[in-house]
Amino acid sequence: MIVGVKQAAELLARWTHLRDVAPADVRMLAERGWLRVVNGGEWPLIELDEEFGAAEELRRIGEERRTWWAASMSRWDAAEALGVSPEEFDALAASAGLRPGRFGRYLRTPVISLRATTLRDGR
């Protein structure tokens, strides 16, 4: 069956009895070769089979996503934590060599370490 990533996530959750399957997990499964992308792009179509045999890999991918989400912060949250505007955060991050990771989020620890820079510079 050919479905979009959102429906694929819903079906995989049902078939594997995992309660938190996100479209991002489906994309990662496809990137790792566990699912076949029929039509790529921003909203890819995925070929699914009810005999899906990578439930453990899907569980690991979901755990990786949740771990990253907990250890990271959005640009807006980072700016708020540092008491600067999002644009000022962008400049700080660039000058410190910080780059966003998965989902456009920044690792929390290096962002918080920028606090000393913002305090020193009087921001």
GROMACS elastic network, one bead per residue, 0.5 to 0.9 nm:
[ bonds ]
;  ai    aj funct       b0    kb
    1    46     6  0.81738   500
    1    47     6  0.56248   500
    1    48     6  0.53132   500
    1    49     6  0.64178   500
    1    50     6  0.87393   500
    2     8     6  0.87078   500
    2    38     6  0.76300   500
    2    45     6  0.63107   500
    2    46     6  0.55250   500
    2    48     6  0.62189   500
    2    49     6  0.89485   500
    3     6     6  0.81386   500
    3     7     6  0.61391   500
    3     8     6  0.60126   500
    3    44     6  0.85432   500
    3    45     6  0.53730   500
    3    46     6  0.53835   500
    3    47     6  0.65453   500
    3    48     6  0.72945   500
    4     7     6  0.55054   500
    4     8     6  0.60274   500
    4     9     6  0.86728   500
    4    23     6  0.88993   500
    4    43     6  0.68733   500
    4    44     6  0.61216   500
    4    46     6  0.59689   500
    4    47     6  0.88153   500
    5     9     6  0.60687   500
    5    10     6  0.86501   500
    5    22     6  0.85511   500
    5    23     6  0.52199   500
    5    24     6  0.80445   500
    5    25     6  0.89866   500
    5    26     6  0.62202   500
    5    27     6  0.71737   500
    5    43     6  0.70731   500
    5    44     6  0.65463   500
    5    45     6  0.64753   500
    5    46     6  0.65536   500
    6     9     6  0.51554   500
    6    10     6  0.64384   500
    6    11     6  0.87667   500
    6    22     6  0.73831   500
    6    23     6  0.51530   500
    6    24     6  0.88771   500
    6    26     6  0.82829   500
    7    10     6  0.50193   500
    7    11     6  0.61284   500
    7    12     6  0.84928   500
    7    23     6  0.81927   500
    8    11     6  0.51226   500
    8    12     6  0.59663   500
    8    13     6  0.84274   500
    8    23     6  0.73776   500
    8    26     6  0.69027   500
    8    45     6  0.88319   500
    8    46     6  0.71503   500
    8    47     6  0.86067   500
    8    48     6  0.71916   500
    9    12     6  0.51896   500
    9    13     6  0.60678   500
    9    14     6  0.86288   500
    9    20     6  0.87808   500
    9    21     6  0.54438   500
    9    22     6  0.55812   500
    9    23     6  0.53617   500
    9    24     6  0.85205   500
    9    25     6  0.75010   500
    9    26     6  0.61144   500
   10    13     6  0.51907   500
   10    14     6  0.63435   500
   10    15     6  0.87211   500
   10    21     6  0.70079   500
   10    22     6  0.79726   500
   10    23     6  0.85031   500
   11    14     6  0.50868   500
   11    15     6  0.60502   500
   11    16     6  0.84542   500
   11    48     6  0.88024   500
   11    50     6  0.85483   500
   12    15     6  0.50117   500
   12    16     6  0.57956   500
   12    17     6  0.79103   500
   12    18     6  0.78120   500
   12    21     6  0.72045   500
   12    26     6  0.85681   500
   12    48     6  0.86957   500
   12    50     6  0.83998   500
   12    52     6  0.79803   500
   12    55     6  0.83736   500
   12    58     6  0.87184   500
   13    16     6  0.53959   500
   13    17     6  0.54708   500
   13    19     6  0.58781   500
   13    20     6  0.69202   500
   13    21     6  0.55810   500
   13    22     6  0.87348   500
   14    17     6  0.52334   500
   14    18     6  0.70044   500
   14    19     6  0.79217   500
   15    18     6  0.80302   500
   15    50     6  0.70501   500
   15    51     6  0.86434   500
   15    52     6  0.79784   500
   15    55     6  0.88068   500
   16    19     6  0.86956   500
   16    52     6  0.83465   500
   16    54     6  0.89029   500
   16    55     6  0.58840   500
   16    56     6  0.89881   500
   16    58     6  0.87832   500
   17    55     6  0.89137   500
   18    21     6  0.66237   500
   18    55     6  0.83807   500
   18    58     6  0.86993   500
   18    59     6  0.73169   500
   20    59     6  0.88936   500
   20    62     6  0.72143   500
   21    24     6  0.82459   500
   21    25     6  0.63568   500
   21    26     6  0.78306   500
   21    58     6  0.79457   500
   21    59     6  0.82832   500
   21    62     6  0.65429   500
   22    25     6  0.52064   500
   22    26     6  0.68127   500
   22    27     6  0.89701   500
   22    62     6  0.76036   500
   23    26     6  0.50664   500
   23    27     6  0.63884   500
   23    28     6  0.87154   500
   24    27     6  0.50484   500
   24    28     6  0.62176   500
   24    29     6  0.86508   500
   24    62     6  0.87278   500
   24    65     6  0.82785   500
   25    28     6  0.50100   500
   25    29     6  0.61381   500
   25    30     6  0.86142   500
   25    58     6  0.69720   500
   25    61     6  0.60659   500
   25    62     6  0.61063   500
   25    65     6  0.76643   500
   26    29     6  0.50482   500
   26    30     6  0.62834   500
   26    31     6  0.86627   500
   26    35     6  0.78894   500
   26    46     6  0.84949   500
   26    58     6  0.80615   500
   26    61     6  0.89515   500
   27    30     6  0.51062   500
   27    31     6  0.62033   500
   27    32     6  0.86884   500
   27    35     6  0.85386   500
   27    37     6  0.88328   500
   27    44     6  0.84326   500
   27    46     6  0.88816   500
   28    32     6  0.61443   500
   28    33     6  0.85885   500
   28    34     6  0.87190   500
   28    58     6  0.88094   500
   28    61     6  0.72337   500
   29    32     6  0.51558   500
   29    33     6  0.63086   500
   29    34     6  0.51833   500
   29    35     6  0.59143   500
   29    36     6  0.89105   500
   29    54     6  0.88469   500
   29    57     6  0.78405   500
   29    58     6  0.69379   500
   29    61     6  0.76466   500
   30    33     6  0.50396   500
   30    34     6  0.54627   500
   30    36     6  0.59596   500
   30    37     6  0.65105   500
   30    46     6  0.80748   500
   31    34     6  0.76243   500
   31    35     6  0.79163   500
   31    36     6  0.88536   500
   31    37     6  0.88756   500
   32    35     6  0.79115   500
   33    36     6  0.69411   500
   34    52     6  0.89385   500
   34    53     6  0.87836   500
   34    54     6  0.70979   500
   34    57     6  0.86044   500
   35    46     6  0.69316   500
   35    47     6  0.67102   500
   35    48     6  0.70888   500
   35    52     6  0.88937   500
   36    45     6  0.87284   500
   36    46     6  0.58989   500
   36    47     6  0.55079   500
   36    48     6  0.77962   500
   37    40     6  0.61578   500
   37    44     6  0.66453   500
   37    45     6  0.59180   500
   37    47     6  0.63258   500
   38    44     6  0.73008   500
   38    45     6  0.54525   500
   38    46     6  0.55701   500
   38    47     6  0.63204   500
   39    43     6  0.84079   500
   39    44     6  0.53306   500
   39    45     6  0.50699   500
   39    46     6  0.73016   500
   40    43     6  0.69715   500
   40    45     6  0.65845   500
   40    46     6  0.85779   500
   41    44     6  0.52748   500
   41    45     6  0.86259   500
   48    51     6  0.85204   500
   48    52     6  0.73046   500
   49    52     6  0.55219   500
   50    53     6  0.87724   500
   52    55     6  0.73319   500
   53    56     6  0.83393   500
   53    57     6  0.89791   500
   54    57     6  0.52263   500
   54    58     6  0.62076   500
   54    59     6  0.86590   500
   55    59     6  0.61365   500
   55    60     6  0.86817   500
   56    59     6  0.50016   500
   56    60     6  0.62805   500
   56    61     6  0.86593   500
   57    60     6  0.50490   500
   57    61     6  0.61548   500
   57    62     6  0.86016   500
   58    61     6  0.50687   500
   58    62     6  0.61831   500
   58    63     6  0.85934   500
   59    62     6  0.51549   500
   59    63     6  0.62108   500
   59    64     6  0.86909   500
   60    63     6  0.50042   500
   60    64     6  0.61417   500
   60    65     6  0.86134   500
   61    64     6  0.50451   500
   61    65     6  0.62334   500
   61    66     6  0.87082   500
   62    65     6  0.50629   500
   62    66     6  0.62263   500
   62    67     6  0.85576   500
   63    66     6  0.51256   500
   63    67     6  0.60162   500
   63    68     6  0.85252   500
   64    67     6  0.51042   500
   64    68     6  0.61026   500
   64    69     6  0.85091   500
   65    68     6  0.52253   500
   65    69     6  0.60992   500
   65    70     6  0.86587   500
   65   102     6  0.86419   500
   66    69     6  0.50327   500
   66    70     6  0.61962   500
   66    71     6  0.86618   500
   67    70     6  0.51847   500
   67    71     6  0.62031   500
   67    72     6  0.85831   500
   68    71     6  0.50683   500
   68    72     6  0.59096   500
   68   102     6  0.78421   500
   68   105     6  0.87442   500
   68   107     6  0.80333   500
   69    72     6  0.53352   500
   69    73     6  0.71778   500
   69   102     6  0.87985   500
   69   103     6  0.86775   500
   69   105     6  0.79796   500
   70    73     6  0.78013   500
   70   108     6  0.86801   500
   71   106     6  0.84894   500
   71   107     6  0.59972   500
   71   108     6  0.57141   500
   71   109     6  0.79392   500
   72   101     6  0.86607   500
   72   105     6  0.58723   500
   72   106     6  0.51774   500
   72   109     6  0.80831   500
   72   111     6  0.89519   500
   73    76     6  0.80466   500
   73    77     6  0.59463   500
   73    78     6  0.60844   500
   73   104     6  0.88572   500
   73   105     6  0.52827   500
   73   106     6  0.52973   500
   73   107     6  0.64259   500
   73   108     6  0.58121   500
   73   111     6  0.85060   500
   74    77     6  0.51420   500
   74    78     6  0.60306   500
   74    79     6  0.85057   500
   74   100     6  0.86392   500
   74   103     6  0.85431   500
   74   104     6  0.69723   500
   74   106     6  0.62244   500
   74   107     6  0.89614   500
   75    78     6  0.50829   500
   75    79     6  0.61279   500
   75    80     6  0.86255   500
   75    86     6  0.64390   500
   75    89     6  0.73587   500
   75    90     6  0.77546   500
   75   100     6  0.83999   500
   75   104     6  0.78094   500
   75   105     6  0.65458   500
   75   106     6  0.70216   500
   76    79     6  0.50925   500
   76    80     6  0.61867   500
   76    81     6  0.85998   500
   76    85     6  0.79747   500
   76    86     6  0.57093   500
   76    89     6  0.84143   500
   77    80     6  0.50380   500
   77    81     6  0.60646   500
   77    82     6  0.86241   500
   77    86     6  0.86697   500
   78    81     6  0.50614   500
   78    82     6  0.62899   500
   78    83     6  0.85567   500
   78    84     6  0.86130   500
   78    86     6  0.79438   500
   78    89     6  0.72300   500
   78   106     6  0.78131   500
   78   108     6  0.78807   500
   78   111     6  0.65490   500
   78   112     6  0.79162   500
   79    82     6  0.52086   500
   79    83     6  0.60083   500
   79    84     6  0.50852   500
   79    85     6  0.55856   500
   79    86     6  0.51514   500
   79    87     6  0.82591   500
   79    88     6  0.75439   500
   79    89     6  0.52728   500
   79    90     6  0.84056   500
   79   111     6  0.89886   500
   80    84     6  0.61575   500
   80    85     6  0.71895   500
   80    86     6  0.79038   500
   80    89     6  0.89397   500
   81    84     6  0.78866   500
   81   111     6  0.85858   500
   81   112     6  0.75432   500
   81   115     6  0.81382   500
   82    85     6  0.86329   500
   82    89     6  0.78726   500
   82   111     6  0.81765   500
   82   112     6  0.73824   500
   82   114     6  0.75001   500
   82   115     6  0.56444   500
   82   118     6  0.70213   500
   82   119     6  0.87901   500
   82   123     6  0.86049   500
   83   115     6  0.86888   500
   83   118     6  0.83046   500
   83   123     6  0.74531   500
   84    87     6  0.80089   500
   84    88     6  0.58449   500
   84    89     6  0.62527   500
   84   118     6  0.83655   500
   84   123     6  0.70264   500
   85    88     6  0.50769   500
   85    89     6  0.61589   500
   85    90     6  0.86244   500
   86    90     6  0.61861   500
   86    91     6  0.87758   500
   87    90     6  0.50363   500
   87    91     6  0.65056   500
   87    92     6  0.87564   500
   88    91     6  0.51385   500
   88    92     6  0.61985   500
   88    93     6  0.85442   500
   89    93     6  0.58972   500
   89    94     6  0.83708   500
   90    93     6  0.51542   500
   90    94     6  0.60658   500
   90    95     6  0.85753   500
   91    94     6  0.51413   500
   91    95     6  0.61264   500
   91    96     6  0.85647   500
   92    95     6  0.51824   500
   92    96     6  0.61350   500
   92    97     6  0.85126   500
   92    98     6  0.83737   500
   92   114     6  0.76749   500
   92   117     6  0.86261   500
   92   118     6  0.84604   500
   93    96     6  0.50987   500
   93    97     6  0.60007   500
   93    99     6  0.70142   500
   93   111     6  0.77405   500
   93   114     6  0.81641   500
   94    98     6  0.58192   500
   94    99     6  0.72376   500
   95    98     6  0.76841   500
   96   114     6  0.80522   500
   98   106     6  0.75470   500
   98   107     6  0.86353   500
   98   110     6  0.76684   500
   98   111     6  0.80201   500
   99   104     6  0.85292   500
   99   105     6  0.84924   500
   99   106     6  0.67891   500
   99   107     6  0.88212   500
  100   103     6  0.78623   500
  100   105     6  0.50006   500
  100   107     6  0.76016   500
  101   104     6  0.54052   500
  101   105     6  0.53855   500
  101   106     6  0.59411   500
  101   107     6  0.74886   500
  102   105     6  0.60293   500
  102   106     6  0.82481   500
  103   106     6  0.89192   500
  105   108     6  0.87993   500
  106   109     6  0.87931   500
  106   110     6  0.81347   500
  106   111     6  0.70696   500
  107   110     6  0.62419   500
  107   111     6  0.66459   500
  108   111     6  0.52027   500
  108   112     6  0.61774   500
  108   113     6  0.86805   500
  109   112     6  0.52315   500
  109   113     6  0.62603   500
  109   114     6  0.89138   500
  110   114     6  0.65610   500
  111   114     6  0.52699   500
  111   115     6  0.73194   500
  112   115     6  0.53729   500
  112   116     6  0.81293   500
  113   116     6  0.61610   500
  113   117     6  0.76915   500
  114   117     6  0.50831   500
  114   118     6  0.63856   500
  114   119     6  0.86867   500
  115   118     6  0.51230   500
  115   119     6  0.61290   500
  115   120     6  0.84854   500
  116   119     6  0.50922   500
  116   120     6  0.59642   500
  116   121     6  0.84595   500
  117   120     6  0.50851   500
  117   121     6  0.60418   500
  117   122     6  0.84585   500
  117   123     6  0.85890   500
  118   121     6  0.51332   500
  118   122     6  0.60412   500
  118   123     6  0.50816   500
  119   122     6  0.50277   500
  119   123     6  0.59870   500
  120   123     6  0.77701   500
